[in-house]
């Protein structure tokens, strides 16, 4: 678990808001929380209980191919190792924040 602080707690809250069948990017989550995308990645790396397969990079790729099984299970559209962000991606506004 990452150290408990307002930013890491907020990252966790936002990630848990992503419904099954959707994804968001590290950058969009970062916009909502007001931190950098790498910080979001760090929090995710320390939080095994989060739905990590719903958080992808800006190209729609997850950090591991194991995500594809989860995507199939949830009906997340993807082509190989990339999700189709235009069909299932949530932006900062969708996640309850304001886009910059």
QUIZIFEN-V97542 format. One record per helix or strand. SS is the DSSP state (~ for helix, > for strand). FROM is the first residue (numbers start at 0). LEN is the number of residues. If there is no record, write none. Layout:
SS,FROM,LEN
SS,FROM,LEN
This chain:
~,5,12
>,22,3
~,25,8
~,36,9
~,51,3
>,54,2
>,60,1
~,66,8
>,77,2
>,81,2
~,84,4
>,88,2
